[in-house]
Amino acid sequence: MFSTGQLIFALFFVVAFTSIIILMYRKDAKGHKIHYSGSYKILIGFILAIVALFLIKVFVH
């Protein structure tokens, strides 16, 4: 289905992409702690809103 060259390229791409993402995340980790310190509250709010919509759908329908 795929040629040998395509498989080698895909393997190289996945390894390179993953390593670059990990390196960039480590570099930005300090900034994330400073600028996004209260973001978990937003996440909890979104989850609660989705659960509320689901409950409304279950009980009204």
C-alpha positions in Angstrom: 0.0 0.0 0.0 2.8 2.4 0.9 6.3 2.4 -0.6 9.4 1.9 1.5 10.3 5.6 1.0 6.9 6.7 2.2 7.1 4.6 5.3 10.6 5.9 6.1 9.4 9.5 5.6 6.4 9.0 7.8 8.5 7.5 10.6 11.0 10.3 10.4 8.2 12.9 10.3 6.5 11.4 13.4 9.7 11.3 15.4 10.8 14.8 14.4 7.4 16.3 15.0 7.0 14.7 18.4 10.4 15.7 19.5 9.9 19.3 18.4 6.5 19.5 20.2 8.1 18.1 23.4 11.0 20.6 23.2 8.7 23.6 22.6 6.3 22.6 25.4 9.2 22.4 27.8 10.4 25.8 26.7 7.0 27.4 27.2 6.1 25.6 30.4 7.2 28.6 32.6 5.1 31.0 30.7 2.1 28.7 30.9 2.3 28.7 34.7 2.4 32.5 34.7 -0.2 33.4 32.0 -2.6 30.6 32.3 -2.7 29.9 36.0 -6.5 30.1 36.4 -7.4 28.3 33.2 -8.6 25.2 35.1 -11.6 27.2 36.3 -12.6 27.8 32.7 -12.3 24.1 31.9 -14.4 23.2 34.9 -17.0 25.7 33.7 -17.1 24.3 30.2 -17.5 20.7 31.6 -20.3 21.8 33.9 -22.1 23.5 31.1 -21.9 20.4 28.9 -23.1 18.2 31.7 -26.0 20.7 32.3 -27.0 20.6 28.7 -26.8 16.8 28.7 -29.0 16.6 31.8 -31.5 19.0 30.3 -31.7 16.9 27.2 -32.2 13.7 29.2 -34.9 15.1 31.5 -36.8 17.2 29.0 -36.9 14.7 26.2 
